[in-house]
Amino acid sequence: MRKNQMKRFSLTAVALSAAILSACATQPTAATGEQSVSFPELSRTYLKTGHFVEPSALKQISTGLNRDQVRLLLGNPHFNEGLVPKSEWNYVFNLYTGNAREYITCQYQVHYGVPEQYPQPVSHSEAVATDKSVVLATYWDRQECKDLLNPPPKAEPVPVPPPPPPPPIVIRDITLDADALFPFARHGRNDLFPEGRSKLDALAQSLLSEVKDIHSIEVIGHTDRIGSDSANQLLSERRARTVADYLVDRGLSSSLITASGRGEKEPVSQCGTSERQTPALISCLQPDRRVVVTVRAQVTE
């Protein structure tokens, strides 16, 4: 009778062990980090749909925690871990992907063991008794699950170099002797001296062939102080307009050219203060009678 009872007990123990081993059947190993670990078949978990865990709880799991600390954060393991505490706890968690309510189901494994040195809280002045078995490592069944909690750092955007500065604008002032262009006190197109026409022809040819990327051409007329202010202002404007129109007729764009007069306001000669019109004064004031062509162009290679 006693032998039969012992035999039945042995058979029961074998069956129980087989059931435990069956309950912990594993699926193919999954590479996580530097080693491969085996995860149980999902069909073996009692939590068929997975658990929506707080990411903050998972982030608090670290080496050195004991089983009770892990249980408080994550709850009981989701598989039959056997009658005797095992060195591994397995969980099935649902993690949101960040795309609306979309989530994926991931397996998480906690490995327990005896560390070489037990961690101690820095807030305690005395050593604290520690369970022999503490967390040694944790694993996910695939990398994308781990990345959802600890996304890899985003690559720093490659700085786009600023565009090179535009070539500088150069300003070139070309001063034309008004006495070489017009008779004294004259301004019309028909009044231009042949020498004056030749000078303007050469200027137009030079601007068209030698100067690239012209931004603007400003023609400014100036007079001497002989005569009234209003008469001198009108004369300077008319001379500037005649020169500008002549340059346009020689091929320069009218949209680039402006004409204006400054009258007697910007003299360059030093001929005293006499207002008496004499040949000597007229000759001395000759530099004031001028047309200045200011060309603004971009430097190009």
C-alpha positions as CSV (number, residue, x, y, z in Angstrom):
1,M,0.0,0.0,0.0
2,R,2.8,2.4,1.0
3,K,4.7,1.5,-2.2
4,N,1.7,2.3,-4.3
5,Q,1.3,5.7,-2.7
6,M,4.9,6.5,-3.2
7,K,4.6,5.4,-6.9
8,R,1.5,7.6,-7.4
9,F,3.3,10.6,-5.8
10,S,6.3,10.1,-8.1
11,L,4.1,10.0,-11.2
12,T,2.3,13.1,-10.0
13,A,5.6,14.9,-9.5
14,V,6.7,13.9,-13.0
15,A,3.4,15.1,-14.5
16,L,3.6,18.3,-12.6
17,S,7.1,18.9,-13.7
18,A,6.1,18.2,-17.3
19,A,3.2,20.6,-17.0
20,I,5.5,23.3,-15.6
21,L,8.0,22.8,-18.4
22,S,5.2,22.8,-20.9
23,A,3.8,26.0,-19.5
24,C,7.2,27.6,-19.9
25,A,7.8,26.5,-23.5
26,T,9.8,29.1,-25.4
27,Q,9.7,30.5,-28.8
28,P,12.9,30.9,-30.9
29,T,15.5,33.1,-29.3
30,A,15.5,36.8,-30.0
31,A,18.7,38.8,-30.2
32,T,18.6,41.7,-27.8
33,G,21.7,43.7,-27.2
34,E,24.8,41.6,-26.9
35,Q,23.2,38.2,-26.2
36,S,20.3,36.1,-27.3
37,V,17.5,35.2,-24.8
38,S,14.5,33.0,-25.2
39,F,11.0,34.3,-24.7
40,P,7.9,32.1,-23.9
41,E,5.2,31.5,-26.5
42,L,2.7,34.3,-26.3
43,S,-0.1,31.7,-26.3
44,R,1.1,30.6,-22.8
45,T,0.4,34.0,-21.1
46,Y,-2.7,34.3,-19.0
47,L,-2.9,38.0,-20.1
48,K,-4.0,37.3,-23.7
49,T,-4.2,40.9,-24.9
50,G,-1.1,42.3,-23.1
51,H,-0.9,45.0,-20.5
52,F,-0.8,48.8,-21.2
53,V,2.1,49.7,-18.9
54,E,3.2,53.2,-18.0
55,P,6.4,53.9,-19.8
56,S,7.6,55.8,-16.6
57,A,7.3,52.5,-14.7
58,L,9.5,50.7,-17.2
59,K,12.1,53.4,-17.1
60,Q,12.5,52.9,-13.4
61,I,13.5,49.3,-13.7
62,S,17.2,49.0,-13.3
63,T,19.8,46.6,-12.0
64,G,19.8,46.1,-8.3
65,L,16.0,46.2,-7.7
66,N,14.6,43.2,-5.8
67,R,11.6,41.2,-6.9
68,D,9.2,43.2,-4.7
69,Q,10.3,46.5,-6.1
70,V,9.8,45.2,-9.6
71,R,6.4,43.8,-8.7
72,L,5.3,47.1,-7.3
73,L,6.3,48.8,-10.6
74,L,5.2,46.2,-13.2
75,G,2.9,43.8,-11.3
76,N,3.2,40.1,-11.3
77,P,4.8,38.4,-14.3
78,H,2.4,37.4,-17.0
79,F,3.4,33.8,-17.4
80,N,3.5,30.7,-15.1
81,E,6.9,31.1,-13.6
82,G,6.8,27.8,-11.8
83,L,6.3,26.8,-8.2
84,V,9.9,27.8,-7.3
85,P,10.9,31.4,-8.0
86,K,12.7,31.5,-11.3
87,S,15.6,33.6,-12.4
88,E,13.5,35.1,-15.1
89,W,10.2,37.0,-15.1
90,N,8.3,37.5,-18.4
91,Y,5.8,40.2,-19.3
92,V,3.7,41.1,-22.3
93,F,3.3,44.9,-22.7
94,N,1.4,47.0,-25.2
95,L,3.3,50.1,-26.1
96,Y,1.9,53.1,-28.0
97,T,3.8,54.0,-31.2
98,G,3.0,57.7,-31.0
99,N,0.8,57.4,-34.1
100,A,-2.7,58.2,-32.7
101,R,-3.9,55.1,-30.8
102,E,-1.7,52.6,-32.6
103,Y,0.3,50.3,-30.4
104,I,2.5,47.1,-30.7
105,T,2.7,44.2,-28.3
106,C,6.1,43.4,-26.9
107,Q,7.7,40.9,-24.6
108,Y,9.8,42.0,-21.7
109,Q,12.1,39.8,-19.6
110,V,13.7,40.5,-16.3
111,H,16.7,38.4,-15.2
112,Y,17.5,37.9,-11.5
113,G,20.6,36.7,-9.9
114,V,23.2,37.3,-7.2
115,P,25.4,40.3,-8.0
116,E,29.0,40.6,-7.0
117,Q,28.2,43.7,-5.0
118,Y,24.8,44.7,-3.7
119,P,23.7,48.3,-4.5
120,Q,22.8,50.5,-1.6
121,P,20.6,53.7,-1.5
122,V,22.7,56.8,-1.1
123,S,20.2,58.3,1.3
124,H,20.9,55.6,4.0
125,S,23.7,56.1,6.5
126,E,23.8,52.4,7.3
127,A,23.9,49.3,5.2
128,V,20.5,48.0,4.2
129,A,19.7,44.3,4.1
130,T,19.2,43.3,0.5
131,D,17.5,40.2,-1.0
132,K,20.0,37.8,-2.4
133,S,18.3,37.9,-5.8
134,V,18.1,41.2,-7.6
135,V,17.7,42.4,-11.2
136,L,20.8,41.8,-13.2
137,A,19.5,42.6,-16.7
138,T,16.4,43.3,-18.7
139,Y,15.6,42.4,-22.3
140,W,13.0,43.2,-25.0
141,D,12.0,40.6,-27.7
142,R,12.9,43.1,-30.4
143,Q,14.7,46.4,-30.9
144,E,11.7,48.5,-31.9
145,C,10.1,47.9,-28.5
146,K,13.2,49.2,-26.7
147,D,13.4,52.1,-29.1
148,L,9.9,53.2,-28.2
149,L,11.0,53.8,-24.6
150,N,14.4,55.1,-25.4
151,P,14.3,56.4,-28.9
152,P,17.8,56.7,-30.4
153,P,19.0,60.3,-30.5
154,K,18.0,62.1,-33.6
155,A,20.9,62.8,-35.9
156,E,21.8,66.4,-35.8
157,P,20.8,68.1,-39.0
158,V,23.7,68.9,-41.2
159,P,24.0,72.6,-41.2
160,V,23.4,74.1,-44.6
161,P,26.1,76.5,-45.4
162,P,24.9,80.0,-46.0
163,P,24.9,81.1,-49.6
164,P,27.9,83.0,-50.6
165,P,27.6,86.7,-50.4
166,P,26.7,88.4,-53.7
167,P,29.6,90.0,-55.5
168,P,30.2,93.5,-54.2
169,I,28.8,96.5,-56.1
170,V,31.4,98.9,-57.4
171,I,30.7,102.5,-58.1
172,R,32.6,104.3,-60.8
173,D,32.3,108.0,-61.4
174,I,33.0,109.3,-64.9
175,T,33.3,113.1,-65.1
176,L,32.7,114.7,-68.4
177,D,33.7,118.3,-69.1
178,A,30.5,120.2,-70.0
179,D,32.5,122.7,-72.0
180,A,33.7,119.9,-74.2
181,L,30.1,118.7,-74.7
182,F,28.1,122.0,-75.0
183,P,28.7,125.6,-75.9
184,F,28.5,127.9,-72.9
185,A,25.0,128.0,-71.4
186,R,23.6,125.5,-74.1
187,H,22.1,122.1,-73.5
188,G,20.3,120.6,-76.5
189,R,21.1,117.5,-78.5
190,N,21.9,119.6,-81.5
191,D,24.2,121.7,-79.4
192,L,26.6,118.9,-78.7
193,F,30.1,119.5,-80.1
194,P,31.5,116.7,-82.5
195,E,34.1,116.2,-79.8
196,G,31.4,115.8,-77.2
197,R,29.6,113.2,-79.4
198,S,32.8,111.3,-79.7
199,K,33.3,111.3,-76.0
200,L,29.8,110.0,-75.4
201,D,30.1,107.4,-78.1
202,A,33.3,106.1,-76.5
203,L,31.6,106.1,-73.1
204,A,28.6,104.1,-74.4
205,Q,30.9,101.6,-76.1
206,S,33.0,101.1,-73.0
207,L,29.9,100.5,-70.8
208,L,28.5,98.0,-73.2
209,S,31.6,96.0,-73.8
210,E,33.6,96.3,-70.6
211,V,31.2,96.6,-67.7
212,K,29.0,93.6,-66.9
213,D,26.0,93.4,-64.6
214,I,25.2,97.1,-64.5
215,H,22.8,97.9,-61.8
216,S,22.3,101.6,-62.5
217,I,23.7,104.6,-64.4
218,E,23.0,108.0,-62.9
219,V,23.7,111.1,-65.0
220,I,24.0,114.3,-62.9
221,G,24.5,117.8,-64.4
222,H,26.3,120.6,-62.6
223,T,26.8,124.3,-63.5
224,D,28.9,127.2,-62.3
225,R,27.5,130.0,-60.2
226,I,27.2,132.5,-63.1
227,G,23.5,133.3,-63.5
228,S,20.5,132.8,-61.3
229,D,20.0,129.7,-59.2
230,S,16.8,128.7,-61.0
231,A,18.4,129.1,-64.5
232,N,21.4,127.0,-63.4
233,Q,19.2,124.3,-61.9
234,L,17.2,124.0,-65.2
235,L,20.4,124.0,-67.3
236,S,22.0,121.2,-65.3
237,E,18.9,119.1,-65.6
238,R,18.6,119.6,-69.3
239,R,22.3,118.8,-69.9
240,A,21.9,115.6,-67.8
241,R,18.8,114.6,-69.8
242,T,20.5,115.2,-73.1
243,V,23.5,113.0,-72.1
244,A,21.2,110.2,-70.8
245,D,19.1,110.1,-73.9
246,Y,22.3,110.0,-76.1
247,L,23.6,107.0,-74.1
248,V,20.2,105.2,-74.6
249,D,20.4,105.8,-78.3
250,R,23.8,104.2,-78.3
251,G,22.4,100.9,-76.8
252,L,22.2,101.3,-73.1
253,S,18.9,100.3,-71.4
254,S,16.7,103.3,-70.5
255,S,15.5,101.3,-67.4
256,L,19.0,101.6,-66.0
257,I,19.5,105.3,-66.6
258,T,18.3,108.3,-64.5
259,A,19.1,111.9,-65.0
260,S,19.0,114.8,-62.6
261,G,20.6,118.2,-62.0
262,R,22.3,119.8,-59.0
263,G,22.7,123.3,-60.5
264,E,25.4,125.3,-58.8
265,K,25.1,123.6,-55.4
266,E,28.2,121.4,-55.6
267,P,31.1,123.5,-56.9
268,V,34.6,122.0,-57.1
269,S,36.5,125.2,-58.1
270,Q,37.9,127.9,-55.8
271,C,37.5,131.2,-57.6
272,G,36.7,133.6,-54.9
273,T,33.3,135.3,-54.4
274,S,33.1,137.7,-57.3
275,E,29.9,137.6,-59.3
276,R,31.2,139.8,-62.1
277,Q,31.2,137.8,-65.3
278,T,34.7,138.1,-66.8
279,P,36.6,135.8,-69.1
280,A,38.9,135.1,-66.2
281,L,36.0,134.0,-63.9
282,I,34.4,131.9,-66.6
283,S,37.7,130.1,-67.2
284,C,38.3,129.6,-63.4
285,L,34.8,128.2,-62.9
286,Q,35.2,125.7,-65.8
287,P,35.6,122.6,-63.5
288,D,32.1,123.4,-62.0
289,R,30.5,123.0,-65.5
290,R,30.4,119.2,-65.7
291,V,28.3,116.1,-66.2
292,V,29.1,113.2,-63.9
293,V,28.1,109.7,-64.9
294,T,27.9,107.3,-61.9
295,V,27.9,103.7,-62.8
296,R,27.0,101.0,-60.3
297,A,27.9,97.5,-61.4
298,Q,28.5,94.1,-59.8
299,V,31.9,92.7,-59.9
300,T,32.1,89.4,-61.8
301,E,34.9,87.1,-62.7
